[in-house]
Amino acid sequence: MTFTVINNLEDLGLLNKELLERPFVGLDTEFRRTTKENLKLSLIQVNDSEEIYLIDCLEIGHPGDNCSFLCSAEVKKIFHSCKEDLESIYSWNEKAVLNIFDTQLANSFLNGTFSISYQSLVEEKMGVTLNKRERRTNWLRRPLSESQLKYAAADVEFLIEIFEVQKKSLLNRLKMIL
């Protein structure tokens, strides 16, 4: 799996323009929370179906308007269990994420387990076992190791494929109801 690290405003602005042209992107975040109010976003992982990008929010600082794809109603954002992701993104850019699809919720609508982890969903739907060794890592410490970066990229690698499978199943269910 290849990925590109985005760690400055200029590159973020260029990526933002590209992502605004996409119909959907897979997203995840890495952050550190010490209390309910103390939340620090470290990374936003983005899969645009062609490449994975790791946006280093600590290196970039406040994104200004260089992350407007997150607020675009035209670009669908695919998450797995998005509550804390949405909170962490808001803590960074002070704007709400729009047009969200949550694979965890979709799994429950399709008679699956509601609280299924991304790792378990990938294993169930894709037959791939993800390495989760970096799950408890300190995402605020820099530089990030190659192992941390690979872990972060893996967290969005299958989101779009799972979305496509779930979308098809949901539409078939809807046709049966109507």
NORZI-V380440 format. One record per backbone hydrogen bond with DSSP energy under -0.5 kcal/mol. CO is the residue of the C=O (numbers start at 1). NH is the residue of the N-H. Records with the same first field share a line. If there is no record, write none. Layout:
CO=NH  NH
This chain:
2=52
4=54
5=7
6=56
8=12
9=13
10=14
11=15
12=16
13=17
14=18
15=19
16=20
18=21
19=22
23=76
25=78
26=47
28=45
30=42  43
32=40
37=39
38=34  35
40=32
42=57  58
43=30
44=55
45=28
46=48  53
47=26
51=48
52=4
53=46  55
54=6  56
55=44  57
56=60
57=61
63=66
65=68
67=70
68=71  72
69=72
70=98
74=76
76=25  78
77=79  101
78=27
79=103
82=86
83=87
84=88
85=89
86=90
87=91
88=92
89=92  93
90=94
99=77
101=79  103
102=106
103=107
104=108
105=109
106=110
107=112
108=111
113=116
117=121
118=122
119=123
120=124
121=125
122=126  127  128
123=127
128=130
130=132
132=135
134=137
137=139
138=141
145=149
146=150
147=151
148=152
149=153
150=154
151=155
153=156  157
154=158
156=159  160
158=162
159=163
160=164
161=165
162=166
163=167
164=168
165=169
166=170
167=171
168=172
169=173
170=174
171=175
172=176
173=177
174=178
